[in-house]
């Protein structure tokens, strides 16, 4: 998908992208420039709430649980 930048530096987000990522009026977007490309990421209104349960069954959560168990055993 492509969009065009206007003379005022504005662009439109394609409707399918807005629907997929739930981008509505007043949604904040983070523009990340890594020197080679630009990535646009929608910022949730409550970032902590958005991450809740995200890593519930991941290797990261298992590693954290294992670490906590070892620390408790150490006293």
Secondary structure, DSSP 8 states (H G I E B T S, - for coil): ------TTS-----HHHHHHTT--TT-EEEEEE-SS-EEEEEE-SSHHHHHTTTTTTSHHHHHHHHHHHHHHHH-
